[in-house]
Amino acid sequence: MPKLAIWVEMEAKAGKEQEVADFLKSAQALAEKEQGTVTWYAIKLGGPKFGIFDTFADESGRESHLNGEIAKALFGKAKEFFAKDPEVHKLDVLAAKVPGAAGTKAKSA
C-alpha cells in the first residue's frame, strides 16, 4: 500500500512540448526498474503543462526516487526544456485503490 507520493509540475518552453512528452515517455523504463516506486505516471495536463505522479510504500523509496536517474535526467534537462524549474511536492497518501491492495488504507504515521 502506498503511503507517500510525489507530484511534480512542469511547464515546457514554447516549442518544446513534444520533446518533453517524448522525454517523459522514455523515463517509464527507468521507473520500472525502481524497486521502491509503487506507481509512476507521466501526465500531459494540456498546452505546455505536464506532471509526474508517483507513489511509494516508505520514505526510503521516495528518497531513492528523488535521488535517482529520472530526477537527475529531469533536472539535467530543466534549462533546455522548461520555462521554469519543475516544482516538486512531497505528499502523504490518505487512501488509495491499487491492484493487490483492495480495501486497504494508508495508516497514520
N, C-alpha and C positions, 0 to 999 in steps of 0.2 A: 504494500500500500504506500503510495507516495505521500510524504508528509510535507515536503518542501518543493518550491518551484522557482523558476527564473522567468521573467518576462523582459524581453529586450525590444526596444522600439528603435527603428531606423528609418531615416529619410534619405532616399537616393538623390544624388545630384541630378540635375536636368540632363537627360540623355543617357543616364547610367542605369535606368530601371531594369533593362534586360540583363545587364551584367550582374546586377545584384541578385536577380531571380536565379540566374544560372549558378552563381556562387553558392547561394543558399541550397539549391537542389544538390549540388556537388557535396555539400557538407553532410548530407544524410549518411554517407558511407562512414564518415568519421564518428558520427553519433551512434551508429550501430555497434561500433567497437567499444564504446564506453560502458564498462560493467556497472557503474553507479548511476547511469541515466536510465530511468524507468520509461519515460516517454519523451519524444522530441518532435516538435512541429516547427516548420518554417512557413510563414504566412505572408501573403500579399494582402494588404489592407485596402489597397486602391491607390491609384495615382502613384506618387513616389514613396508611399509609406509601406513598410514591411515590419514583420515581427518574428521573434523566435520565442516559443513557449516550451519549457522542458520541466520535467518533474523528477524528483529524487526521493529515495527512501530515507536518506540521512544527510547530515551536513558534510560528511567526508565525500560523498558522491557529488554533492553540489560544488564543493570547493575544487574537487578534481576536475570537474567540467569547466569551471571558471578559469582554471589554470591550464586547460587542455588545448588540443590542436585547433578546435573550432574557434575558441576565443582568440588564440594567437593569430589565426588567419583573418578573422573578422576585424580585429583592431589593427592588423597589419595593412589592411585594405581601406581603413577608415578615411584617410585623406583623399584617396583616389575615388572611392565610391559614394561617400556620404556627405550631405550638406552640413551635418554637424556630427559630433561623436555619438555613437549608439548609446542609448540610455538603458542601463541595466538595473532591474528591480528584483530584489530578493523577496519572495512571497512565502507565506505559510499556507498549505492546503488544508482547508477545513473539512471538505468532503469530496469524494471522487467516485466515479464509476469507471473502473478499468477492468480489462479481462483478467480473470483469475482472482479477483478481489471482491466478488459480489457481496453486497450488504456490509462492507466494512467502512469505517470512518476513521479519519485521522485522529490520533489521540493527542490530548493536550500535552505540551512539553512541561 
